[in-house]
Amino acid sequence: VQLQASGGGLVQPGGSLRLSCVASISIFNFGAEAWYRQAPGKQRELVATITSSGSTNYADSVQGRFTISRDNAKNTVYLQMNSLKPEDTAVYYCYAVGIVTREYYWGQGTKVTVSS
């Protein structure tokens, strides 16, 4: 199983980006997907999760600005990031856990830099 993350880049404060995570298998195999991020010198932190039933959860720091969603037909999970702040600068990783196997998988990371 492979997760391919993309969509990172350089954006000014207040701007938007959409990250994508494409799975090599049907995402119906996953019980949940998530986005994590790791800023320089900091631990990896959970940003947002979405379950197979569509329930979502967000870190307090991104609540109201970020939206996680999934497109089952495209085997893709998205993270729409609006009103970006310099403190959102990090490498963002997608994550998925098997609904039956409970095995977990990580994408390779995509870098987001918020700077003027």
VMD Tcl script that draws the C-alpha trace (Angstrom):
set ca {
  {0.00 0.00 0.00}
  {1.34 3.41 -0.98}
  {0.11 6.88 -0.12}
  {1.25 9.68 -2.41}
  {0.95 13.16 -0.93}
  {1.17 16.30 -3.02}
  {0.06 19.93 -3.16}
  {2.53 21.61 -0.85}
  {4.38 24.78 -1.71}
  {5.10 28.35 -0.75}
  {2.13 30.57 0.06}
  {1.72 33.98 1.65}
  {-0.02 34.39 5.01}
  {-3.75 34.37 4.52}
  {-3.49 32.21 1.42}
  {-4.81 28.75 0.67}
  {-3.49 25.37 -0.42}
  {-5.09 22.02 -1.04}
  {-3.14 18.89 -0.23}
  {-3.98 15.57 -1.85}
  {-3.19 12.03 -0.75}
  {-3.75 9.34 -3.35}
  {-3.86 5.73 -2.19}
  {-2.71 2.79 -4.30}
  {-5.76 0.81 -3.18}
  {-9.40 1.64 -2.63}
  {-9.81 3.84 0.42}
  {-12.79 1.68 1.36}
  {-10.05 -0.51 2.86}
  {-9.26 2.18 5.40}
  {-11.08 2.79 8.64}
  {-9.72 6.28 8.89}
  {-7.34 8.68 7.21}
  {-5.51 11.61 8.68}
  {-3.11 14.42 8.05}
  {-0.20 15.03 10.39}
  {2.43 17.72 10.24}
  {5.91 18.21 11.59}
  {7.49 21.61 11.90}
  {11.27 22.01 12.16}
  {12.45 21.06 15.62}
  {9.01 19.91 16.73}
  {7.22 16.62 17.13}
  {4.80 15.36 14.55}
  {1.26 16.42 15.42}
  {-2.18 15.35 14.31}
  {-3.93 17.95 12.18}
  {-7.18 16.33 11.02}
  {-8.86 12.95 10.75}
  {-11.72 11.51 8.76}
  {-13.33 8.13 9.33}
  {-14.88 5.75 6.83}
  {-18.29 7.08 7.88}
  {-17.21 10.64 7.15}
  {-16.79 11.90 10.69}
  {-14.08 14.51 11.00}
  {-11.97 15.91 13.79}
  {-9.46 18.75 13.88}
  {-6.68 20.08 16.02}
  {-7.70 23.23 17.84}
  {-5.02 25.18 15.99}
  {-6.64 24.54 12.58}
  {-10.32 24.30 13.50}
  {-12.36 26.52 11.21}
  {-9.51 27.00 8.73}
  {-8.75 23.48 7.47}
  {-11.14 20.93 5.99}
  {-10.43 17.25 5.47}
  {-12.45 15.34 2.90}
  {-12.31 12.18 0.84}
  {-13.23 11.20 -2.71}
  {-13.85 7.48 -2.73}
  {-13.94 7.28 -6.52}
  {-10.47 8.79 -6.77}
  {-9.02 6.99 -3.73}
  {-7.97 10.39 -2.51}
  {-8.08 12.31 0.75}
  {-7.76 16.08 0.69}
  {-6.80 18.76 3.15}
  {-8.08 22.19 2.20}
  {-6.10 24.80 4.09}
  {-7.39 28.38 4.22}
  {-6.24 31.47 6.10}
  {-2.77 30.01 6.38}
  {-0.43 31.32 9.04}
  {3.36 31.18 9.32}
  {2.95 28.68 12.15}
  {1.32 26.28 9.69}
  {4.72 25.85 8.05}
  {5.63 22.17 8.23}
  {5.96 18.96 6.31}
  {2.50 17.43 6.02}
  {2.06 13.67 6.01}
  {-0.99 11.64 5.16}
  {-1.81 8.54 7.15}
  {-4.28 5.69 6.83}
  {-5.21 2.68 8.94}
  {-6.70 -0.53 7.57}
  {-10.32 -1.12 8.53}
  {-9.76 -4.86 9.01}
  {-6.00 -5.35 9.38}
  {-5.43 -2.26 11.55}
  {-2.13 -1.85 9.72}
  {-1.14 1.75 9.25}
  {0.51 3.52 6.36}
  {2.31 6.83 5.89}
  {2.73 9.01 2.84}
  {6.07 10.56 2.00}
  {5.24 14.12 3.10}
  {4.71 17.37 1.28}
  {6.26 20.64 2.45}
  {4.15 23.69 3.17}
  {5.83 27.03 3.73}
  {3.79 30.07 4.76}
  {5.84 33.21 4.41}
  {5.70 36.68 2.95}
}
mol new
graphics top color blue
foreach p $ca { graphics top sphere $p radius 0.5 }
foreach p [lrange $ca 0 end-1] q [lrange $ca 1 end] { graphics top cylinder $p $q radius 0.2 }
display resetview
